[in-house]
Amino acid sequence: MSPLWRDEVGIYLAQRRICLVRIRRGMRPALAREEDRSELPAEPGWESVLGLLERQLAGAEGAWSDARVRVVIADQWVRYAVVPWSDALSSSAERMAHARELMAGVFGEAMSDWTVSLSEAPPGASRLASAMPTALLEALREAAARHGQKLVSVQPQLIAAFNTWRHLLPAAAAAWFVTVEEGTLAALRMCGDGIDRVHAVRIGSDWARELKRLQTFGRLASESPKDGRVYVDLPATLRVLRPEASVDLEWLDDANPPLTTLHQLEQLRRRAA
């Protein structure tokens, strides 16, 4: 079978949740299977969660095998930084080295054990750097191979969620995009020159307070009424705790999401949370 026609599996990994979707490829793509599992691992950390994933894949009698795999990692295992544009950097290698140096300055020398990625952006625009534990990425590749899968991408939740909602976000006005999951809130501020701020925090049940802080900052930093809006990607179970609506706050919803692996995975994560 041509790789272009091979089924795709989407996997979302968080401390207490694993979501899986399978998209049947072909002339008429279709959602073939989806599963959501909420369980507190015996030990904190991605190692225990990956063990739960392995058991779920092994116990499904091949339901998730023979497929290309796209993985989304919860923001609790990701570090972010905005990398300003520099005319002094002339190659991708130099820009990546600059991003690694910047992240080491923010998060310390422990970043040497993390893999850094840099978002694409036109010349002159800032970029978003993200880092995930190298050991986690290697473990995911090994797990995929054991279950007859080909790992084609691993993305942090903030980036994956932003990309799935991009068609509903403003193209020109400055605004915040926020994604919330149990235990984490991550946000990036869009502007004319790309992404100029990123904000990621651990949260308890007080995520609404953190959201209001972003609203306040957005209003203070905006130059016009069209700027400063906050667009929020929020799981279903957290919506009952939403703060009151305001003119600069918008809850993201899409009744008919595109039939792609990451769009369907995002919908399952939001619906089953």
N, C-alpha and C positions, 0 to 999 in steps of 0.2 A: 504494500500500500504506500502511495506517495505520502511523504511527511506533511504535505499541505492538506491532506484529507484525514490525517490521524486525529482521533478524538483528543480533546483537551480537558484536563482536570485542574480545577482551581482549589487551593488549600489556604485557609486562613488559620493562623496559629496565634493564640493568646494564652495567658497564664491559666485561665479557667475554661477555655473554649477551643474547639476545633470545628471548622466548617469545611465541607467538601461539596463541590459541584462537578458534574461531568457534562460536557457539551459534545453532542454527537455532530461531527462535521460531515460535510457533503453538500449536495445541491440544496438541501433544506436543513440547515443546522437546527438542532433541537436540544432542549434540556433533558438529558437522559436520566440523571440521578442527582439527588442532593441529600446531605446528612448534616446534622448539627449535634454536637456532643458537648455538654457542659459538665465538667468534672474538676474537682480540686486535686491536683497531683499530690503525691506523697511528699515531695520536696519542692521548694520554690525554684524557679529557673527554667530555662528552655530545655534542658536535658530531660527533665521529667515529662514535659509536654511532648517532646519528640518521641519518647517511649510510648505515650498514649497513642500518638499518631501511627506508629509502627504497628501496634496491636489492632488498631482500627482498619488499617490497610490489609493486614494479614487475615483478618477475620471476615472479610467481605467476599471471599471466594472469587478473587480476580475482578471484582466490579470496578476497581480503580486502576488496573494494570493496562499495559499496551496503550499508553497515551502520553502526549506532551503535558508537562506540568508547570503551572504558574503558581507561585507561593507568595502570600502576603503575610508579613510579620507585624505583630502588634507593636505599637510605638514604645512600649516599655523596654524593648530590647534594641532600640535604635537611638542614635545620637545625631543631632542636626546642627548645622551652622550655615549662615549665609556667607558666601565668598564673593566679595566685591570684584568687579572687573578691573584688570590691570593691563595697561598697554605694554608694560615691560615683559609680559609673559607671551611668548610667541608660538608655543606648541601645546598640544594636549598633555604631554608628559610634564611640562613645566606648570601648567594649571593644576594638574592633579597633585604634584608635589607641594604646591602652594596650599591647596585644600587640606592636605594631610598635616602640614605644619600649623595651619590655623586651628584645626580641630585638636591637635596635641596641645596647643596653647590654651584651649578652652577646657579640655577634659583630662589633660595629663598624659604622661608617657604610656599609660595603659592602652592608649589607642594603637600602639604598635601591634596589638593582637586583634585589631578590628580591620575590616575591609571597608575602604572608603569609596563611594561612588559620587559622581558629580553630574548634576542635571544639565541638559542641553539648553543653550540660550544663544541668542544672536550676539554678535560682537558689541561690546559696550554695556551689556546687561549683566547684572549679578546672577550668580548661580546658587543652587541649593546643594550643599554637601550632606550626605547621609552616611552613617557608618553602622555596620552590624558585626557581631562577633564572627571572626573568620572560622572558628571551630563550628559554629552553627551552620554556616554556609556549606562547609565540607560535609557535615553530618547529613544535611538535606540532600546533597548530591549522592552520597552513599545509600541513603534510604530509598531514593528514587530508583537507583540502579537495582537494588534488591527486589523491588516490586515491579520491574519491567516498565519503568517510566523514564522519560527523558526530561530532565529539568531544564527549562528554557528561560525562566526568569524568577528572580526573588526581589520583591519590592517592599519597602516599608509601608505601613498603613497610611500615613499622611500623604505620601506620593501617589499610591494607588487610588485612594479615595478622591484626591484632587483631580486626577486624570479622568475618573469615571463621572465626576460632576462638572467637568470643565465646560461642557456645552451649555450649562445653565448659569455660568458665572460671567460677570461683566468683562468685556474685552479691554476697556480703557480705564474705567474708574478705579481708584485705589480702594481696596476692600480686604477684609480678613476672610479666610476660609478656615473652618474649624471642624475637626473630626473628634468624636468622643467615643470612648469604649470604657467598659468597667475598669476603673483604676487609672485611666490615662486621658489626658486632653492634649491635643497637638494642633497647632495653628500656624499658618503662614500668611503674611501680608503681601498681597499683590499690588504692584504699582506700574507706572508706565515703563520703568526700566527693568521689569522682571519681578523678582522676589526680594524685598528689602528687609524683612524681619521673619524670624521663626521662633516659635514659643512652644515648648513641650514640658509638661509637668505631670507628676503623679497626683492623683486626686482620690478623695473618698466620695462621700455622698454630696460634697459641696461643689460639684462641677459648675453649677449655675452661678456661684459666686465668682469663679474664675472667668466664666463667660462674660459676666457684667464688667469685670475689669478690662477685658478686651474691648467691649463696647465703649467704655469710657475713654480708653486710649485711642480708639478709632475716631471718636468725635473730636478729641483734642488735636489729633494729627491731621485731620482732614482739612482740605482747603475749599471744599464746596459741599453742598448738601448731598450731591451724588456720591461723594467719597465717604469712607468710614463705615460702610455697611458691613455686617457680619453674617456670613452664610454658614449654616451649621448642619453638619451630617451627624444625625443622632439616632441611635438604636431605639427600637419601639418601646422597650421596657423603661427607658429613661425619659420618655416623653411626658409621662405623668408628672414629672418633677420640673418641667420646663418653666422658666420665669415667664412673666407676662409678656405678651408680644409688644414690640415697639417699632417705631418707624425705621430704625436702622438695623433690625434683626430679622433674618429670614431663615425659616426651617426648610431644608432642601427635601423635596419629594419628587419622584418620577414614576408615574403610573405605568409607563410602558418603556422600561429600560431596554437598550439594545441587547440583542442576544449574543453577547460575547462572554468569555469566561470570567473576566474580572468584573464586568457589570453584574452578572448573575451572582457571583460570590459576594459582592458588596451588598446586594439586595438580601441575600440569605443572612449575612452578618447582622444587618439592621433589623430584619424581621424576626429572627429567632433569638436575639439577645435577651 
